[in-house]
Amino acid sequence: MKNLFLFFYNLIEDYYHFKRIKVYLSKNIFLQDPVIFDIGSHKGKMVKIMSDLYQDALIYCFEPNKSMNSSLKKIGNNIKVYNYAVGQKNEEKKIFVSKIDLTNTLSNVNKKSTYLKIKNLILSKTNEKASYKKIRVVSLNNFCKSKKIKQIDFLKIDVEGYEHKVLLGAKNIIKNVSFIMLEVQKNDMYSEYSKEKIEDFLKKNNFILLKTFNFPFMFFKDCIYRKVQN
């Protein structure tokens, strides 16, 4: 069941979901020599799209799963890969390591979640044997300060319910971010997750919603926001 699920998930993601996003970006967001951050790069599907669309881009990838590093580096010479997670501050934390690496997370999993129970049933209770491991976490503020990065043209965040913490750790550099794309959960899988807190943060920092991409048959969506100058 797990392999069948992943087959159809990747099929929909590659040939429908990400394809729509790529078409939208190509027609609506034009960036020259951009600095792009991909938080939660996984195997680099979105990194590849950004590298294709913006050939002069410098792309910073953050992916705590070391097994993904070689795939990311193969995308191009313009890719910088950092083998740690991003959060509210620099620290070490335990990450929930699922048997399906798509759902590794720093968020607290809600074990009473109806969505989680259905997911475990479909995946033959794969997540019940998951484990935790300690990883390095950095904040975007500290990272950008140490690397002397003053502008992020496009910030993509897909961290399984930890998006708000990533944004809180970017409260200074967020002033110089032009576009944000982040995954928004429509389920109860993460106990401290709040879509309202994310939207409030973005609103306070002058971001407006441009486009929403609902993932078919799944309880999450990708949203693209643009910063409006005062």
C-alpha positions in Angstrom: 0.0 0.0 0.0 2.8 2.4 0.9 4.6 2.0 -2.5 1.3 2.4 -4.4 0.5 5.6 -2.4 3.9 7.0 -3.1 3.7 6.2 -6.8 0.4 8.1 -7.3 1.5 10.9 -5.0 4.7 11.5 -7.0 2.8 11.2 -10.3 0.3 13.9 -9.2 3.0 16.1 -7.7 5.3 15.9 -10.8 2.8 16.1 -13.6 0.1 18.2 -12.2 0.9 20.1 -8.9 4.4 21.3 -9.6 3.7 21.7 -13.3 0.9 24.2 -12.5 3.3 26.1 -10.1 6.0 26.2 -12.7 3.6 27.6 -15.4 2.4 30.2 -13.0 5.9 31.4 -12.0 7.0 31.6 -15.6 4.1 33.8 -16.5 3.8 36.0 -13.4 7.1 36.2 -11.4 10.1 37.6 -13.3 13.4 37.7 -11.3 16.8 38.8 -12.4 19.8 37.2 -10.8 17.7 36.2 -7.8 18.7 34.9 -4.4 16.4 32.0 -3.7 16.0 30.1 -0.4 14.4 26.6 -0.4 13.7 25.6 3.2 12.9 21.8 3.3 14.3 21.0 -0.1 13.8 17.2 0.1 14.9 15.7 -3.3 15.0 19.1 -5.0 11.9 19.1 -7.2 11.1 22.7 -6.5 14.8 23.6 -6.6 15.0 22.1 -10.2 12.0 24.2 -11.2 13.6 27.4 -9.8 16.9 26.6 -11.4 15.2 26.1 -14.8 13.2 29.3 -14.6 15.8 31.5 -13.2 19.1 30.3 -14.7 21.2 33.0 -13.1 19.8 32.3 -9.6 21.8 31.5 -6.5 19.8 28.9 -4.6 20.3 28.1 -0.9 18.9 24.7 0.0 18.2 23.6 3.6 17.6 19.9 4.1 18.5 18.0 7.3 18.3 14.6 5.6 21.9 14.0 4.5 20.8 11.3 2.0 19.2 14.1 -0.1 22.4 16.1 -0.5 23.8 14.4 -3.5 20.6 14.8 -5.5 20.4 18.5 -4.7 24.1 19.2 -5.6 23.6 17.5 -9.0 21.0 20.1 -10.0 23.6 22.7 -10.8 26.7 24.7 -9.8 24.4 27.5 -8.5 23.1 25.3 -5.7 24.4 25.6 -2.1 23.3 22.8 0.2 23.2 23.1 4.0 22.5 19.9 6.0 20.4 21.4 8.7 16.9 22.6 9.5 15.6 26.2 9.9 13.6 27.4 12.8 13.1 30.3 15.3 16.7 30.3 16.7 20.0 28.5 16.5 19.8 25.3 18.5 19.8 21.5 18.4 16.4 19.8 18.3 15.0 16.3 17.8 13.3 15.8 14.5 10.5 13.3 14.0 11.9 10.9 11.4 9.1 9.1 9.5 9.5 5.9 7.5 8.3 8.2 4.7 10.8 11.0 4.5 8.3 13.4 3.0 6.8 13.8 6.5 9.9 14.3 8.6 9.1 17.2 10.9 10.2 19.3 13.9 6.6 19.9 14.8 4.8 18.1 17.6 2.6 15.4 16.0 -0.9 15.2 17.2 -1.4 11.5 18.0 -5.2 12.0 18.2 -5.3 13.4 14.7 -8.0 11.9 12.5 -5.9 12.7 9.5 -2.9 10.9 11.0 -5.0 7.8 11.8 -6.3 7.7 8.2 -2.8 8.2 6.9 -1.4 5.4 9.0 -4.1 3.1 7.9 -3.4 3.8 4.2 0.4 3.4 4.8 0.1 0.3 6.9 0.8 2.2 10.1 4.2 3.2 8.8 4.6 6.2 11.1 4.1 4.1 14.3 7.7 2.9 14.0 9.2 6.2 13.3 12.1 7.6 15.4 13.7 10.8 16.5 17.2 12.1 15.9 19.0 15.3 16.9 19.8 17.8 14.2 21.2 21.4 13.9 18.7 24.2 13.5 19.5 27.7 12.4 17.4 30.9 12.1 17.2 32.7 8.8 18.2 35.9 10.6 21.5 34.4 11.9 22.3 32.6 8.7 21.8 35.6 6.5 23.8 37.8 8.9 26.7 35.3 9.0 26.7 35.0 5.2 26.1 38.7 4.7 22.9 38.1 2.7 20.8 41.2 2.6 18.1 40.3 0.2 16.0 37.1 -0.5 14.0 37.4 -3.8 12.1 34.1 -3.3 11.6 32.2 -0.1 10.1 28.7 -0.3 9.1 27.0 3.0 7.9 23.4 3.2 8.6 22.0 6.7 5.6 20.0 7.7 3.8 22.3 10.1 6.9 24.2 11.3 6.5 27.1 8.9 5.5 29.6 11.6 8.7 29.0 13.5 10.8 29.5 10.4 9.0 32.9 9.8 9.6 33.9 13.4 13.3 33.3 12.9 13.2 35.6 9.9 11.7 38.7 11.6 14.6 40.9 10.4 15.4 39.6 7.0 11.7 39.3 6.1 11.8 43.0 5.4 13.9 42.3 2.4 12.0 39.2 1.1 10.1 39.8 -2.2 8.1 36.5 -2.6 7.2 33.7 -0.3 5.8 30.3 -1.2 4.8 28.0 1.7 2.9 24.9 2.4 -0.4 25.5 4.4 -1.9 22.6 6.3 -5.6 21.8 6.1 -5.5 19.0 8.7 -5.0 18.5 12.4 -1.8 16.4 12.2 0.4 19.0 14.1 -0.7 19.9 17.6 0.7 23.5 17.7 0.0 24.4 14.1 -1.9 27.6 13.4 -2.7 28.8 10.0 -4.0 32.0 11.5 -0.6 32.8 13.1 1.1 32.4 9.8 -1.4 34.6 8.0 -1.1 37.2 10.7 2.7 37.3 10.5 2.5 37.7 6.7 -0.1 40.4 6.9 1.9 42.4 9.5 4.9 42.2 7.2 2.9 43.4 4.1 2.6 40.2 2.2 -0.5 39.6 0.1 -1.7 36.3 -1.3 -1.2 35.9 -5.0 -2.1 32.3 -5.8 -3.2 29.1 -4.0 -2.5 25.6 -5.3 -4.5 22.8 -3.6 -2.9 19.4 -3.8 -5.5 17.0 -5.1 -6.9 14.5 -2.6 -4.6 15.7 0.1 -5.2 18.1 3.0 -2.6 20.8 2.3 -2.0 23.5 -0.3 0.9 25.7 -1.5 0.4 29.4 -1.4 2.5 32.2 -3.1 2.7 35.6 -1.5 4.1 38.9 -2.6 5.5 41.7 -0.5 3.7 45.0 -1.0 5.9 48.1 -0.5 4.6 50.8 1.7 
